[in-house]
Amino acid sequence: MERAVHFFYRQWNLPRPFLLRLEHPLDLVKLSLQLRDRASFDSELIARYPAIQELLADQKGQSSLARRWWKTVAGELAQPLLRETRPKNLPEFMRAHRPWYEDLRNAIDGGLKRELKGLSLPKFAHHPHFLDRQWAWYYRKAEQTTEGFEAYWAILEAGLWSALPLKSWFVWCPAPQSLTYDADGNLHNAEGPSIAWQHWPLYHWHGIPVSAKLIEAPESIAREDFLRERNAEVRRCFQERLGAEAFSRLFDLREIDRDTDLQGQEQVLLRTAEPDPVAKEFLQFARVTCSTTKRRYFLCVPPQLTSVWQAVAWTFGKEASEYRPERET
Amino acid sequence: MQYRQGDVLIERIISEKLPAGHPTQERLLVRGEGRFHGHFLVGDEVEVLENPGFGAEDTVSHFLEVNEGAVLKHLHTETHQPTREHEDILLEPGRYRVIRQREYNPYARAIQILRD
């Protein structure tokens, strides 16, 4: 990695940069925000990486080299290979692999956004980046590659996820230590993180981002955890993860009414056996079934509703007599 | 006439003109949260108005004027590939309102919009 990075800096007549390896993209984002907004120093970050203090003090280190990396990698390394080999299969190859890369990047970006709670993600250098493996891996098999390409491949092979290339510092973080998928290719792990960095694990249930608690300690899930979650898909994950029995036990649900919707799918109105001690009223749920995926969803509805049609119609602000969707997908 | 795609209900409006709203070029009607999924309206001759009163009490998010037919699709917001979670819904020319699904929070005694 070090030798390969030095190769590029030498090409640009820059002195050898200091290499600083952070643990995961969240730290890289935090550092990036630190550089963008120098007023607020993240003491925790500095405590973990003392070199960051030096970096922040180094005025020269603060200019980004993103544009130069872009020009070199996209313009000088990738384009000539594209012209020379004229690969008929590359677009097809890229199309076939792109969803996997995109899903992974989106899952990680989603995790970053959740951590940053509303702060906008800093714009990252497109190169060097793990996603470059999409095309670089293909060209790796080409008969002739350049010294520059080989140096770039060495950076990717060293396990880089993304980097913050500065004039006198090259700050980077590695790709996840492990990725776990279900049989359909969705990020998923019932035992631990699906995207694992040592100090930044990300959890998914069949592709849906969920909390560590749901995966690592499902027995500690309380009613409030479920009701606090407002995303219908994540709620479905709660139900699937806990299992129908544990989920019903969590709420001690009794069936009040049942019918099929106009697509023939089951819909049920369920109510807790006793009033909830905190809410001081019965909790009531409409359990509906998606006609496309057959997945079941629990939606909390007001306790005064007595029929399942009334309950499902209420979720769209309708009376039971006004709610008759002729097609549901 | 009503069609449902996941947490979105599309309802035909029998009216001479659309209710008042803010015109928008945005065709991503509902963006999923944290998953890069969304409900997109695809069609050339379509007018979309945002409902300024949209909220937990008035769950109509948009009004649609569909002149030559349109399709409601559930797509990945970055790649625009179908998610395979919901099939397309074909909308005949006409006027429609887009209604978001909501639910009750018994602890806050509040009504909240669901996020797909």
Contacts between the chains, C-beta under 8 A, distances in Angstrom:
chain1	res1	chain2	res2	distance
A	98	B	79	7.3
A	99	B	79	6.8
A	99	B	81	6.9
A	102	B	76	7.8
A	102	B	78	6.1
A	102	B	79	5.5
A	106	B	36	4.8
A	106	B	78	6.1
A	110	B	34	5.0
A	110	B	35	7.2
A	110	B	36	7.2
A	113	B	34	7.6
A	114	B	34	6.6
A	207	B	35	7.7
A	208	B	35	6.6
A	209	B	34	5.3
A	209	B	35	7.2
A	224	B	107	7.0
A	227	B	105	6.4
A	227	B	106	7.1
A	227	B	107	6.2
A	230	B	103	7.9
A	230	B	112	5.8
A	230	B	114	6.6
A	230	B	115	5.5
A	231	B	33	5.4
A	231	B	34	7.0
A	231	B	114	7.7
A	231	B	115	4.8
A	231	B	116	7.3
A	232	B	6	8.0
A	232	B	7	6.0
A	232	B	101	7.7
A	232	B	114	5.1
A	232	B	115	7.1
A	232	B	116	5.8
A	233	B	32	7.7
A	233	B	35	6.8
A	233	B	116	6.5
A	276	B	106	6.5
A	278	B	107	6.1
A	279	B	106	3.9
A	279	B	107	5.3
A	279	B	109	8.0
A	281	B	106	6.0
A	283	B	106	5.6
A	284	B	104	7.9
A	290	B	6	7.2
A	290	B	85	7.7
A	290	B	86	7.8
A	292	B	85	6.5
A	292	B	86	5.6
A	292	B	87	5.6
A	293	B	85	5.9
A	299	B	101	7.4
A	299	B	103	4.8
A	299	B	114	7.3
A	300	B	103	4.9
A	300	B	104	5.0
A	300	B	105	6.8
A	300	B	106	6.6
A	301	B	103	6.7
A	301	B	104	5.4
A	302	B	104	4.8
A	303	B	106	7.5
A	315	B	101	5.0
A	315	B	102	5.8
A	315	B	103	6.1
A	315	B	114	7.6
A	316	B	9	4.7
A	316	B	59	6.7
A	316	B	99	5.1
A	316	B	101	5.9
A	316	B	102	7.5
A	317	B	58	7.7
A	317	B	59	4.7
A	317	B	60	7.9
A	317	B	99	6.5
A	317	B	102	6.8
A	323	B	2	7.2
A	324	B	2	6.2
A	325	B	2	4.2
A	325	B	3	5.9
A	325	B	4	4.1
A	325	B	9	6.5
A	326	B	1	6.5
A	326	B	2	6.5
A	326	B	3	6.8
A	327	B	3	4.8
A	327	B	4	7.2
A	327	B	89	6.2
A	328	B	3	7.6
A	328	B	4	4.3
A	328	B	5	7.7
A	329	B	4	7.4
A	329	B	5	5.3
A	329	B	6	7.6
A	329	B	74	8.0
A	329	B	86	4.5
A	329	B	87	3.9
A	329	B	88	7.5
A	329	B	89	6.1
